[in-house]
Amino acid sequence: MKRRDVLNSLAMAAAAPIMAKVAVAQDAEQPKPQKMASVEGGVALVTGSNRGIGLGFVKVLLERGAQRVYATARNPENLPAVVELDPSRVVPLELDVNNAAQRLAAVEQATDVTWIINNAAYPGSRVPEERRIRSASSLDDSKLVMETNCWSPAEISRLFIPTILNNGGGAIANILSAASWFCLPEYSSYSLSKAAAMMMTNGLRAELDRDPVLVASVFTGGVDTRASPAGMSGGISPNEHAHQVFDAMARGDTDVYAAGSKGMRDMINADPVAFERGRIKRFYESPLTIRNHI
Ligand SMILES: NC(=O)c1ccc[n+]([C@@H]2O[C@H](COP(=O)([O-])OP(=O)(O)OC[C@H]3O[C@@H](n4cnc5c(N)ncnc54)[C@H](OP(=O)(O)O)[C@@H]3O)[C@@H](O)[C@H]2O)c1
């Protein structure tokens, strides 16, 4: 046997047990647990429910037969208009998601909750440089973004899991973003918070695998709100977005592609480097900003 052939057979022999292990792991693959969650008859708590996508969730929850909706907002002055949608079913709650005392008060009051919709989010400072890593004067604003978009939904989920289980099970929908999959350099801190929140959601899903709680990662694309990119149109309405999310969760989807994000996912999968180069080019040539920053 030539030296190269000897080396090849040694390499194949070394690889054999590894290949066998993978085959065993595939044989032992567990079936996907199918948990289907319907909002009809459920009791939902929505964070950031006073406008945009959160308000759409409240309206569609009512339309689809939720028994009660805890409409929460950090500024209570914004809540009477939400309650007006259906005073018999909408309960207002003041909740700044970053306020630990308010989170505790919410879980003490809303004892019948079966659904949590972690929707509230902070896109980052109005000052573009502060939303980035290199140019920020400090990472304080980035840390607030991370707190609001990742750690606070984690805290709210942790607090409400016993409530949901006491009430027989339900769902947690974490509103992420297509920007969980890539960095928008104009909103680096937002992208990194949504990527972290995606992983936090994956962890929760694993921990709740054997419990009757569907944990959904909602990858939202373009919805027409104050957080939409300025100067761009074509986003769907918050109500349509909510219907897409609830339809997907009723089917048992754990990765929910809403408002066109599937197309973006496909583009990234097809050529991730070209996709990233496109974001970087835009960052230098015509930086994106959202409506509530202009
Ligand atoms: N619109 C899109 O195209 C799009 C795309 C991808 C993902 N998303 C995600 O969808 C969700 C909703 O966004 P949106 O478009 O509806 O944006 P929005 O109109 O800016 O609404 C954001 C909501 O979050 C609330 N909020 C912010 N910080 C909070 C805090 N500390 N405590 C409680 N509430 C707080 C805001 O309250 P105030 O009114 O008091 O500020 C507001 O109700 C977010 O998670 C966002 O990342 C949106």
The ligand as an SDF file (V2000), in Angstrom:
LIG
                    3D

 48 52  0  0  0  0  0  0  0  0999 V2000
  -42.8210   47.3260   12.6340 N   0  0  0  0  0  0  0  0  0  0  0  0
  -42.0220   46.4370   12.0950 C   0  0  0  0  0  0  0  0  0  0  0  0
  -41.8660   46.4010   10.8540 O   0  0  0  0  0  0  0  0  0  0  0  0
  -41.3030   45.4420   12.9550 C   0  0  0  0  0  0  0  0  0  0  0  0
  -40.3970   44.5660   12.3160 C   0  0  0  0  0  0  0  0  0  0  0  0
  -39.7580   43.6040   13.0690 C   0  0  0  0  0  0  0  0  0  0  0  0
  -40.0240   43.4890   14.4260 C   0  0  0  0  0  0  0  0  0  0  0  0
  -40.8840   44.3580   15.0330 N   0  0  0  0  0  0  0  0  0  0  0  0
  -41.1170   44.1680   16.4720 C   0  0  0  0  0  0  0  0  0  0  0  0
  -42.4850   44.2960   16.7670 O   0  0  0  0  0  0  0  0  0  0  0  0
  -42.6560   44.7740   18.1040 C   0  0  0  0  0  0  0  0  0  0  0  0
  -43.5670   45.9860   18.1290 C   0  0  0  0  0  0  0  0  0  0  0  0
  -43.0030   46.9800   17.3070 O   0  0  0  0  0  0  0  0  0  0  0  0
  -43.8800   48.1290   16.6340 P   0  0  0  0  0  0  0  0  0  0  0  0
  -43.5560   48.1220   15.2100 O   0  0  0  0  0  0  0  0  0  0  0  0
  -45.2890   48.0420   17.0460 O   0  0  0  0  0  0  0  0  0  0  0  0
  -43.1550   49.3880   17.2940 O   0  0  0  0  0  0  0  0  0  0  0  0
  -43.7150   50.6710   18.0370 P   0  0  0  0  0  0  0  0  0  0  0  0
  -44.9000   51.2130   17.3190 O   0  0  0  0  0  0  0  0  0  0  0  0
  -42.5270   51.5200   18.2320 O   0  0  0  0  0  0  0  0  0  0  0  0
  -44.2220   50.0950   19.4420 O   0  0  0  0  0  0  0  0  0  0  0  0
  -43.3270   49.7180   20.4250 C   0  0  0  0  0  0  0  0  0  0  0  0
  -44.1120   49.4830   21.6930 C   0  0  0  0  0  0  0  0  0  0  0  0
  -43.1910   49.0760   22.7250 O   0  0  0  0  0  0  0  0  0  0  0  0
  -43.4570   49.8830   23.8590 C   0  0  0  0  0  0  0  0  0  0  0  0
  -42.3060   49.9720   24.7430 N   0  0  0  0  0  0  0  0  0  0  0  0
  -41.0460   50.3710   24.4820 C   0  0  0  0  0  0  0  0  0  0  0  0
  -40.2900   50.2920   25.5970 N   0  0  0  0  0  0  0  0  0  0  0  0
  -41.1010   49.8220   26.5790 C   0  0  0  0  0  0  0  0  0  0  0  0
  -40.9300   49.5300   27.9470 C   0  0  0  0  0  0  0  0  0  0  0  0
  -39.7600   49.7060   28.5490 N   0  0  0  0  0  0  0  0  0  0  0  0
  -41.9760   49.0430   28.6480 N   0  0  0  0  0  0  0  0  0  0  0  0
  -43.1820   48.8570   28.0560 C   0  0  0  0  0  0  0  0  0  0  0  0
  -43.4230   49.1550   26.7750 N   0  0  0  0  0  0  0  0  0  0  0  0
  -42.3930   49.6310   26.0380 C   0  0  0  0  0  0  0  0  0  0  0  0
  -43.8540   51.2350   23.2790 C   0  0  0  0  0  0  0  0  0  0  0  0
  -44.4460   52.0300   24.2860 O   0  0  0  0  0  0  0  0  0  0  0  0
  -44.5100   53.6620   24.1480 P   0  0  0  0  0  0  0  0  0  0  0  0
  -45.6770   53.9490   23.2550 O   0  0  0  0  0  0  0  0  0  0  0  0
  -44.7030   54.1080   25.5650 O   0  0  0  0  0  0  0  0  0  0  0  0
  -43.2160   54.1080   23.5400 O   0  0  0  0  0  0  0  0  0  0  0  0
  -44.8030   50.7390   22.2100 C   0  0  0  0  0  0  0  0  0  0  0  0
  -46.0350   50.4020   22.7730 O   0  0  0  0  0  0  0  0  0  0  0  0
  -41.2470   45.0710   18.6340 C   0  0  0  0  0  0  0  0  0  0  0  0
  -40.7970   43.9420   19.3590 O   0  0  0  0  0  0  0  0  0  0  0  0
  -40.4380   45.2280   17.3560 C   0  0  0  0  0  0  0  0  0  0  0  0
  -39.0770   44.9510   17.5400 O   0  0  0  0  0  0  0  0  0  0  0  0
  -41.5170   45.3340   14.3220 C   0  0  0  0  0  0  0  0  0  0  0  0
  1  2  1  0
  2  3  2  0
  2  4  1  0
  4  5  1  0
  4 48  2  0
  5  6  2  0
  6  7  1  0
  7  8  2  0
  8  9  1  0
  8 48  1  0
  9 10  1  0
  9 46  1  0
 10 11  1  0
 11 12  1  0
 11 44  1  0
 12 13  1  0
 13 14  1  0
 14 15  2  0
 14 16  1  0
 14 17  1  0
 17 18  1  0
 18 19  2  0
 18 20  1  0
 18 21  1  0
 21 22  1  0
 22 23  1  0
 23 24  1  0
 23 42  1  0
 24 25  1  0
 25 26  1  0
 25 36  1  0
 26 27  1  0
 26 35  1  0
 27 28  2  0
 28 29  1  0
 29 30  1  0
 29 35  2  0
 30 31  1  0
 30 32  2  0
 32 33  1  0
 33 34  2  0
 34 35  1  0
 36 37  1  0
 36 42  1  0
 37 38  1  0
 38 39  2  0
 38 40  1  0
 38 41  1  0
 42 43  1  0
 44 45  1  0
 44 46  1  0
 46 47  1  0
M  CHG  2   8   1  16  -1
M  END
$$$$
